[in-house]
Structures are given as C-alpha cells and as structure tokens.
Amino acid sequence: MLFDLRGKGRRRTVKIVYGGLALLLGLGLVAFGIGGATSGGLVDAIGGSGGSNTSAYSDQAKALAKQVAADPTDQQAWAALAKAQVQQASIIGYDQTTQTFTAAGKAELAKGAASWQKYLALDPKKPDDRVASLMINAYGPGGLNDPVKSAAALKVVIDGRGPSAALYSQLAVLTYLAGNKRESDIAEQRALELTPANKRKLVKAQLATQRTQIDSAKAQAAQQQSQGAPGLGG
C-alpha cells in the first residue's frame, strides 16, 4: 500500500492525493461518460443511495455469493458479485467529507476486490469494463489504496471502451502514483497523441501538476514517518 491511513497526519496526506486525483480522474470520467461523482466518487452511477438500495445490493450480493459457490466458473456471476459488493460499499461506507471509505466500506470493498480477482482469474475473453470502472475507485487512495490494481482496472476500461486522451491521462496519473514512472510517461505520450494540438500544453501542464502533488504528498508522508508523528506508528 502507498499510505497507512492511521493517524490524522496520514489521513490528511491521503486526502491531498485523493483530492488531486479526483480533479483529473473524476472530471475525465464524467466527461467521457465512464463514471460520475456518485456516493463512491469515481464509480459508475449506481442509482442513488438510501435504505432501499442498501437492501437491494445486499440481497444481490447474497444471491450471487450462493451462485458462485454452486458454480465457481461462472464468470458473469463473479463480475456481478464484485459490482454489487462495491456498490454496497459506496452506499454504507463512504465519507463524502474526507473522500475516503470508512472501515465498514473498506471491508465491503475488500470483498468486491476478491470477487473481481476471482473473475479475472477465470480469464474472461473481454473483461467487463463497467465493473472495472467501479474497481478504479475501489482500489483508489480513499479505498483499498492499491494504485497498481487501480491502474490495471483502468486498462480494462481502456481496452473495453477504446483509447481517449482523458483515459490515458488518468492512466498516467495512476501509474505515477503506483511508482511506475516509465509506464506513466508512455501513458502521457498516448494522451498527448490523442489530444488536439491546441490543447496539448494544457494536458501536459495538468499532468505535471498531478505528479507534483503526488510527490509532495509522498514526501510529507515520509517526513511524518521519519519524525515519528503521533498515530503513525504501530
């Protein structure tokens, strides 16, 4: 994981990173019809929130869990289970103020992530890009905090929906967050190739800003850890 969320210092650091990512990733997803600012942040629209949806997603997850138990090779059921579990997490455990999932939300996200990995392990011919779009946020800094898997989910979205400047810009940020500068540079180049010439400087500047924010957040986290800030140990 990139960050340990224990302690106010690190939670604040994660908020800095997540806020910066939301600016680029969230707006890009909305603009290209891939996701929206619903209860889970960068997730596909899940039809609102409230008790009825909470019950619906919980019931769906239970039914689908029985289905995959009966047939562990059912690819569609695993994908649907992952979707229901992540949607459930967004409803019951997302803090809009801090832009992070609560402990209860993360526990449900972990179930969804496990189901998603089971689905991928079955090697579907064309992985479900709608569920993948949910997993981008599930693995995000405010969720399970696994930028490598978040980037992998974004690649599924790109494969399923086709390349775009917005998606490759998002991939450039996520891979940089994951510590893979080379892959980030490649994604940036693809983003620029897909961007109208008169907007390339703007895209390049936006990506540079995101990387600077990530570097700053990582430096703050490292400094807090080296100084033994209260609440960061354990």
N, C-alpha and C positions, 0 to 999 in steps of 0.2 A: 504494500500500500504506500501511496505517496505521503499521506498525512495520518497521524494519530489524532483523533478528534477529542481526546481527553484534555480537559483544561481550557479555560477561556482564551488563552493565547492562541492555541492551535485552532480552536473553532473560529476565531477571528481571521486567522490566516486562510483557512479553507474558504471562508466567506469571501475574501478578497479574490481568490482564484475563481470561485464559482460565479461570482458576480461578473467578472470579466468574461468568462466563457459564455454566460447567459447572453451577454450583449451580442456576441458574434454568432454563437450556435443557435440561440433561441430565435433571433430575428431571421437568420438564414432559413431555419426550418419552417417558420411561419410563412415567409415569403414564397417558398417553393412548395408549400402545401404538404410538408412532411410531418409537421407536428405543430404544437401550439402551447401557449402558456396556460395549460390546464393545471389541475391540482398537483401534478407531479413535475411541473416545469417543462423540460424538453421531451414531452411524450405526445403520442398521438391523442387526439381528442377522445375522451373516454365517456362522454355523455353526461358530464356534470358530476355532482357529488351528493352525498347525503345518505341517510339510512337505507333507502331502497336499493341504491347501487351497492352499498356495502354488503347487504344481504345477498344481492344478485351475484356479485363477484365471488363471495364466499361459497355460495351454493355451487356456482360453476366450478370453482377450484376443487371442491369435494367430489363432485361428479366426475371431473376429468382425472382426478387422482385415482379413482377407482378404475377408470377406463385404462389408464396406462399400466396400472397394476395387473390388470387382466391381459393386456397386450402391450408389453414394453417396446414393441417395434412400431407402434402406431405414431408415425411422425406428426401427423396433424394434431393428434391429441396432446402430444408433448408441447407443441408450439402454442396451442390454445391454453394449456395449463400455465405455461410461462406468462402468457399475456394476462390471464385472469389474476395470477398472483401479483404481478407488477401493478396492475390496475388497483387491486385491493390495497397494496402498499401505499399507493398515491392517495387513496381515499382515507385510510385510517391513520397514516403516519407521516404526513408531510407538513413541515412547519414553513408557512409562507414567509414569516418574518425573517428567519435565518436562512431560508432557501436550502434547508437540509432535511433529510428524513430523520424521524425520531427513532429511538431504539426499536419500537414496535414496527415501524415502517421498514427499517433495515432488516429485521428478522424475516419479514414477508418478502422483501427484495431478494434475500438470500435463497429463499425457496424458489422464487422465479428464476434466479440465475442458475440454480441447479437444474431446473427443468429445461431451461434454454440450452445448457451444455449437454444434457441428455439428448435433446433434439438434434443438435449439431453433430453429436457422436454417431447418429444414425445416417449421417452423410446425405442429407436431402439434396436432390438434384438442383433445386433452386430454393435456397432458404427464404423463409417468409420475411420480406423486408418490412412489413408493418410491425411485426413483433420485434424485429431488430431495432426499429426506431424507438421502441419503448426501452430496449436494453441500453441504448446510448446513455440515457439519463440514469437508469438503474445502476450502471457501473460508474456514474459520474462522481465528482468530488463531494457532492452533497448526499450521495447514496453509498454504494459499496466501495467507492474510492479506488477503482481499478481502471486507470486510463488505457491500459493495454487492451483490455477486453471491451472497453467503451469504443476505442478506435476500430477494433475488429467488427463490432456491431455496425458501425458507420460504414465500413467497407461492404457489408452485406446490403445495406441500403443503396449504396452507390451501384453495386452490381445489379440490384433489382430494378432500380429506377433510372439508371443511366447517369453519366457524369454531368456535373454542373460546377460552375465557379464557386457557388455557395457551399456545396458539399465538400469539395476539395479544400476550401478554406477552413472548414470545420475540421477536416482530417488533419490539416497542417497543424492546427492548434492542439488537437488531442494527442497526436503523435509526439509533439514537442513536450506536452505535459507528461507524457509517458517516458520522456528521456531519449527519444529516438530522433535526433536532430536530422540525420540523413533522410529518413523517411518523411520528416516534416518538410524538408527543403524540396523533395520530389513532389509532395502534395501541393506545396505552394506554387511550384512551376506549372503544374497541371491547372491549378486555379487561375493563374495569370493567362495561360493559353486560352482558357475558356471565357475570359473576361474581355469585354470590349476595350479596345486600345485606349480610349479616353478615360477609362476608369481603373486602369491597372495600377497607377501610382497610389490611388486611394486604397485599393485592396492590399497592396504591399505595405502601406503605412498601417493599416488596421492590424495586419498580422504581426508586424513589428511591435505594435502596442501590446497585443495579447502576450507575446513572448516576453516582453519586458515585465509585464505584470506577473507572469508565472515565475520568472527569475527572481523578482523581488519577493514574492510570497515564499518561495523555497529558501531564499536567503534568510528571511525573517524566522522561518520555522527552524532552520539550522542554528541561528543565533540563540533563539529561545531555548533550544535543547542544550546547547553548549553552556548556557548560563544557568541551566537547571531551574528554569522558571517554574513556580509553584503549579502543580497539577499536570506537569508534563511527564513526570516520571512514571514508574510502575511497570 
